[in-house]
Amino acid sequence: MQEGIKIPQVTFKTRVRDESIGGDNPFRWQDVSSKDLFAGRRCVIFSLPGAFTPTCSTYQLPGFESAYEDFTEAGIDEIFVISVNDSFVMNKWLQDQNISSVKAIPDGSAEFTRQMGMLVKKDNLGFGPRSWRYAAIIDDGVIEKWFEEPGREDDCADDPYGETSPENVLKSAAA
């Protein structure tokens, strides 16, 4: 991907809380398109190999959550985390991490990730197809600024992290 390119138009299968359902699991399926999420707004999206994984859970997700107010002051309307995980996993991960500001996008079928050109194999870890770590500032569905960890390849032995850190992305959001 590169700056100035429109993001792919896909539909995400999400689970949303709906108290009218009642019971122990008051959630319903809701389709949400990339247009629904990004049209008319300036957002940050960051993608990572998987929910509950060490770098993602220790640094990246909590870092974006902690910096949420700084991002809004820099003109960002919303921050989204996306991963090749289903909605059940993404929702539980955010709940487990006490995340309230960053919103999850489940890309369980990897369609968005594939169309972004960021789908890699992580068979060496038993993960299967996953996203390479990237982030972007998206303005009304168009990539304003692109961040990608170096060394993208299938079955990469490393998990580089730095380019997509909240601190690095925030510098560009505020500029």
Backbone torsions as a table, in degrees:
resi	resn	phi	psi	omega
1	MET	NA	159.2	178.3
2	GLN	-148.2	162.9	-178.9
3	GLU	-63.8	144.7	-179.8
4	GLY	89.6	-3.0	-179.2
5	ILE	-95.3	140.7	174.2
6	LYS	-72.7	143.3	177.5
7	ILE	-74.4	157.2	179.8
8	PRO	-63.7	147.4	175.8
9	GLN	-97.8	107.0	179.2
10	VAL	-132.9	166.9	176.0
11	THR	-111.5	127.7	179.0
12	PHE	-98.8	138.6	177.2
13	LYS	-92.5	107.4	-176.3
14	THR	-114.7	161.2	173.2
15	ARG	-115.5	125.9	-179.7
16	VAL	-122.7	145.5	179.3
17	ARG	-67.5	134.3	179.7
18	ASP	-143.9	97.9	-175.4
19	GLU	-61.2	-21.2	179.7
20	SER	-66.3	-17.5	179.5
21	ILE	-75.0	-36.2	-179.0
22	GLY	72.8	-175.1	177.8
23	GLY	77.6	-171.1	-176.6
24	ASP	-78.4	-16.1	-176.1
25	ASN	-134.6	70.1	-174.9
26	PRO	-79.9	63.6	179.3
27	PHE	-125.3	150.1	176.2
28	ARG	-132.3	158.3	176.1
29	TRP	-75.0	141.4	174.9
30	GLN	-145.2	123.7	174.6
31	ASP	-78.0	134.2	178.5
32	VAL	-132.5	127.9	-179.0
33	SER	-93.0	161.3	175.5
34	SER	-62.7	-31.2	176.1
35	LYS	-64.0	-43.1	177.6
36	ASP	-55.8	-39.5	-174.6
37	LEU	-79.2	-36.4	-167.6
38	PHE	-114.4	-13.9	-177.0
39	ALA	-65.3	130.4	174.6
40	GLY	72.5	14.4	-178.3
41	ARG	-136.4	156.6	173.3
42	ARG	-105.8	116.8	-171.9
43	CYS	-130.5	161.2	168.5
44	VAL	-110.0	136.8	171.0
45	ILE	-124.8	136.7	172.9
46	PHE	-132.5	140.0	-176.1
47	SER	-119.9	147.9	-175.1
48	LEU	-146.4	164.2	-174.7
49	PRO	-63.7	-32.7	-180.0
50	GLY	-177.5	146.9	173.3
51	ALA	-61.1	148.8	176.9
52	PHE	68.6	6.8	178.5
53	THR	-85.4	157.0	-168.1
54	PRO	-58.5	-56.7	-177.1
55	THR	-63.8	-40.6	-178.2
56	CYS	-63.7	-41.6	-175.8
57	SER	-85.4	-27.2	-176.4
58	THR	-89.0	-36.6	-173.1
59	TYR	-119.3	-57.2	-166.7
60	GLN	-68.7	-58.0	-178.7
61	LEU	-61.2	-51.4	179.3
62	PRO	-64.8	-28.2	177.7
63	GLY	-66.7	-42.7	177.1
64	PHE	-67.7	-37.5	177.5
65	GLU	-62.3	-45.9	-179.1
66	SER	-64.7	-31.6	-176.9
67	ALA	-94.3	8.9	-174.2
68	TYR	-54.1	-47.5	-179.3
69	GLU	-63.8	-37.0	176.9
70	ASP	-62.5	-39.2	178.2
71	PHE	-66.8	-42.5	179.8
72	THR	-64.4	-37.1	176.1
73	GLU	-64.7	-25.4	179.0
74	ALA	-89.8	9.0	175.8
75	GLY	92.3	16.3	177.7
76	ILE	-93.6	128.5	-178.5
77	ASP	-84.0	-31.4	-175.5
78	GLU	-157.3	150.3	173.6
79	ILE	-119.8	130.8	179.6
80	PHE	-121.8	139.6	169.8
81	VAL	-108.2	133.6	179.6
82	ILE	-126.6	142.6	178.1
83	SER	-152.0	157.6	175.3
84	VAL	-80.5	72.4	175.8
85	ASN	-141.3	157.0	178.6
86	ASP	-80.3	170.8	-176.4
87	SER	-63.8	-34.9	178.8
88	PHE	-60.8	-47.0	-179.1
89	VAL	-66.1	-46.9	-178.5
90	MET	-61.7	-44.2	179.7
91	ASN	-63.6	-42.8	-179.3
92	LYS	-66.6	-37.8	179.1
93	TRP	-62.7	-47.8	178.8
94	LEU	-62.8	-38.7	177.0
95	GLN	-63.5	-45.9	-179.1
96	ASP	-61.7	-34.1	-178.3
97	GLN	-90.2	2.1	-177.9
98	ASN	57.2	45.3	-179.4
99	ILE	-93.5	126.9	-180.0
100	SER	-122.3	-20.7	-176.2
101	SER	-98.9	-45.8	178.2
102	VAL	-71.3	135.5	-179.1
103	LYS	-104.1	144.3	-178.0
104	ALA	-92.3	141.0	169.7
105	ILE	-120.3	112.9	177.6
106	PRO	-84.3	124.2	177.7
107	ASP	-114.9	56.5	-173.7
108	GLY	-56.1	-33.4	179.0
109	SER	-92.4	-1.0	177.8
110	ALA	63.8	20.5	-176.9
111	GLU	-68.3	-46.2	178.4
112	PHE	-63.2	-46.4	-179.3
113	THR	-59.9	-43.4	178.7
114	ARG	-62.0	-47.0	-178.5
115	GLN	-68.7	-24.1	174.8
116	MET	-77.3	-10.0	-179.0
117	GLY	78.4	21.5	-173.8
118	MET	-114.5	10.6	-179.8
119	LEU	-78.1	126.5	177.6
120	VAL	-130.4	158.9	173.6
121	LYS	-86.0	137.3	173.7
122	LYS	-127.3	41.2	-179.9
123	ASP	-63.2	-27.7	178.6
124	ASN	-61.9	-20.2	177.9
125	LEU	-108.6	0.6	-178.0
126	GLY	79.1	15.0	-178.1
127	PHE	-86.5	-29.7	-171.5
128	GLY	78.9	-153.7	-179.4
129	PRO	-69.2	131.5	-179.7
130	ARG	-144.6	175.8	178.0
131	SER	-90.4	141.7	166.3
132	TRP	-72.3	151.8	-177.9
133	ARG	-73.7	121.0	177.0
134	TYR	-147.7	167.8	173.9
135	ALA	-147.0	159.1	178.5
136	ALA	-153.3	148.4	166.2
137	ILE	-98.0	124.8	-175.7
138	ILE	-118.1	124.8	179.5
139	ASP	-114.4	110.7	179.7
140	ASP	52.5	43.7	175.9
141	GLY	83.6	4.5	-179.6
142	VAL	-117.6	136.4	-179.9
143	ILE	-70.5	115.7	177.9
144	GLU	-86.5	-42.8	-178.3
145	LYS	-144.8	137.2	-175.7
146	TRP	-118.1	136.8	178.0
147	PHE	-130.6	130.7	-179.2
148	GLU	-143.3	135.9	176.6
149	GLU	-69.4	144.5	-178.7
150	PRO	-71.7	158.4	172.1
151	GLY	84.5	22.3	-177.2
152	ARG	-57.1	123.6	177.1
153	GLU	-165.4	158.3	174.5
154	ASP	-65.9	144.3	176.3
155	ASP	51.7	38.8	178.3
156	CYS	-60.9	133.5	-178.6
157	ALA	-74.5	-21.1	-178.1
158	ASP	-107.2	167.1	173.7
159	ASP	-129.2	76.4	-176.1
160	PRO	-62.2	145.2	179.6
161	TYR	-149.4	127.5	178.4
162	GLY	168.1	-52.3	178.8
163	GLU	-58.8	-35.9	-175.1
164	THR	-98.6	14.1	179.3
165	SER	-68.0	151.6	178.1
166	PRO	-58.3	-36.6	-179.9
167	GLU	-61.2	-43.7	-179.5
168	ASN	-69.3	-42.8	179.7
169	VAL	-65.4	-40.1	-178.4
170	LEU	-60.7	-36.4	178.1
171	LYS	-55.8	-42.9	-179.0
172	SER	-76.4	-32.8	179.8
173	ALA	-65.3	-36.8	-177.1
174	ALA	-81.7	-18.6	-175.8
175	ALA	-70.8	NA	NA
